[in-house]
Structure formats: structure tokens, C-alpha cells
């Protein structure tokens, strides 16, 4: 059983993960609208990842006897700018999520909630990967600059990205 304070904090994280999914779905729609289907695919994969993160926390709260309480999801921005702008915003957002995960780990440590500490380690590792992916995309976009051919090639590369759901609990 987890504390009410931890349950409340985890419910807040579910909301942040669902907002992340909503944000990436919106970015995917924007990319589709401007004809960057590979970028759209990249962001749709991100959408699926974020929803799986939300569900992972949802299941954990339920398994620990807490009550999941869902909050309203904030509306994402309407304008995204260039692909580079989008990935810089994505990195900034993922850094916000990383900070939030670290705060959850700190709370679990404070409460001597060892089960939640262990559970959250997956998210700590996942955030390293999330930020690395964003940094890689930013570097590639800076390399191609405004070159249409480079952007076209990168768009084609991103079409191949697929969603690999995290392993289910046994």
C-alpha cells in the first residue's frame, strides 16, 4: 500500500504522461499537415510510448491499493514552427518530465517507500533514452539546416521508427 501523498503524486505523473501523449499527437498531426509523414510517424510513436508510461503508472497505483484520479489534460500549443523548433520543445518538455520523475524518486526515498523506488527506476532509465533521442534529432536537424534534400532524407528515415511497448508485468 502506498501513502496518500505518493498516490497523489503518481496521479499527477499520470496526467503529465497523458499530456505528453496529447502534445506528441498534436505534433504528429502538425507534421502530417505540412507533409512530413516521417516526422509525423516519429511523434506518433512518442504518443504511444507516453500512453504506455501513463498506463504503467496507472497499473502500479491500482496494484498498490491506491486510487487513480484522472485530471483534465491541458491543451497543447497550436503552433510548432520548424522541425528543429519542435524537437527543441520536445527536449525541453522531456527535461521537465525527467525533473518530475526525480521528484517522485525523492518522495519515495523520503517516505522509505522501497517498492515505489524500485518501480520508478524504470522511468529514470527511460528518461535518459528520451532525452538522448531528442538530442540526436536536434543534432541531425542542425546538420541538415534548411536544406530540403536533407530534411526529405531525414523524414524518410523517421518513417521506419516503430513503437515497442514495454514488457508486461507477469
C-alpha positions in Angstrom: 0.0 0.0 0.0 1.3 3.4 -0.9 0.6 6.6 1.0 -2.0 9.2 0.0 0.8 11.7 -0.7 2.6 9.2 -3.1 -0.8 8.3 -4.7 -1.5 11.9 -5.3 2.0 12.5 -6.8 1.7 9.4 -9.0 -1.7 10.6 -10.2 -0.1 13.9 -11.1 2.5 12.0 -13.1 -0.2 10.1 -15.0 -1.6 13.4 -16.0 1.9 14.6 -17.2 2.4 11.5 -19.2 -1.0 11.8 -20.8 -0.3 15.5 -21.6 2.9 14.3 -23.2 1.0 11.9 -25.3 -1.5 14.6 -26.3 1.3 17.0 -27.1 3.1 14.5 -29.4 -0.2 13.5 -31.1 -0.7 17.2 -31.9 2.8 17.5 -33.2 2.2 14.4 -35.3 -0.9 16.0 -36.7 1.0 19.2 -37.5 3.7 17.2 -39.3 1.1 15.3 -41.3 -0.5 18.7 -42.3 2.8 20.1 -43.6 3.7 16.9 -45.5 6.4 15.5 -43.1 4.9 12.0 -42.7 8.2 10.5 -41.3 8.2 13.2 -38.6 4.5 12.5 -38.0 5.3 8.9 -37.5 8.2 9.7 -35.0 5.8 11.8 -32.9 3.0 9.2 -33.1 5.5 6.6 -31.8 6.2 9.1 -29.0 2.4 9.4 -28.4 2.2 5.6 -27.9 5.2 5.5 -25.6 3.8 8.2 -23.4 0.4 6.5 -23.2 2.2 3.3 -22.2 4.0 5.2 -19.5 0.8 6.6 -18.2 -0.8 3.1 -18.1 2.3 1.7 -16.4 1.8 4.2 -13.5 -2.0 3.7 -13.6 -1.5 -0.1 -13.1 1.1 0.4 -10.3 -1.2 2.7 -8.4 -4.0 0.2 -8.7 -1.7 -2.7 -7.7 -0.6 -0.8 -4.6 -4.1 -0.2 -3.4 -4.2 3.5 -4.3 -7.0 5.3 -6.1 -6.3 6.6 -9.6 -7.8 10.0 -10.0 -7.6 11.4 -13.5 -7.2 15.2 -14.1 -8.0 17.3 -17.1 -5.4 17.3 -19.8 -4.1 20.8 -20.7 -4.4 21.9 -24.3 -1.1 21.7 -26.2 0.2 24.7 -28.2 -1.2 25.4 -31.7 1.9 26.5 -33.5 5.1 24.5 -33.6 7.4 26.2 -36.1 10.2 24.2 -37.9 11.1 20.6 -37.1 14.1 21.9 -35.2 11.8 24.1 -33.1 9.6 21.1 -32.4 12.5 18.9 -31.3 13.9 21.7 -29.1 10.5 22.0 -27.5 10.3 18.2 -27.2 13.7 18.1 -25.4 12.6 20.9 -23.0 9.4 19.0 -22.3 11.2 15.7 -21.6 13.6 17.6 -19.3 10.5 18.7 -17.4 9.3 15.1 -17.2 12.7 13.9 -16.0 12.6 16.5 -13.2 9.2 15.3 -12.2 10.3 11.6 -12.1 13.3 12.7 -10.0 10.9 14.4 -7.6 8.9 11.2 -7.3 12.0 9.2 -6.5 12.9 11.8 -3.9 9.4 11.5 -2.3 9.7 7.7 -2.4 13.1 7.9 -0.6 11.7 10.4 1.9 8.8 8.0 2.7 11.0 4.9 2.7 8.7 3.5 0.0 11.1 0.9 -1.4 8.6 -0.6 -3.8 7.9 2.7 -5.5 11.6 3.5 -5.5 12.2 0.3 -7.5 9.2 0.9 -9.7 10.4 4.4 -10.6 13.9 3.2 -11.6 12.5 2.1 -15.0 11.3 5.7 -15.6 14.7 7.2 -14.6 16.3 5.0 -17.2 13.6 5.7 -19.8 14.1 9.4 -19.4 17.8 9.1 -20.2 16.7 7.4 -23.5 14.0 10.0 -24.2 16.4 13.0 -23.9 19.1 11.2 -25.9 16.7 10.6 -28.7 15.7 14.3 -28.7 19.3 15.4 -28.7 20.1 13.1 -31.6 17.3 14.5 -33.6 18.3 18.1 -32.8 21.9 17.3 -33.9 20.6 15.8 -37.2 18.3 18.8 -37.9 21.1 21.2 -37.2 23.3 19.3 -39.7 20.8 19.4 -42.5 19.8 23.0 -41.7 17.3 24.5 -44.2 18.4 22.0 -46.9 15.2 20.5 -48.4 17.1 17.4 -49.6 18.5 16.7 -46.1 15.1 17.2 -44.5 13.5 14.9 -47.0 16.1 12.2 -46.3 15.6 12.6 -42.5 11.8 12.4 -43.0 12.2 9.1 -44.9 14.4 7.7 -42.1 11.8 8.6 -39.5 9.1 6.6 -41.3 10.8 3.4 -40.2 10.5 4.1 -36.4 8.2 1.7 -34.6 6.6 1.5 -31.2 7.9 -1.3 -29.0 5.7 -1.5 -25.9 7.4 -2.1 -22.5 7.2 -5.7 -21.3 4.0 -6.5 -19.4 4.3 -7.4 -15.7 4.0 -11.1 -15.0 
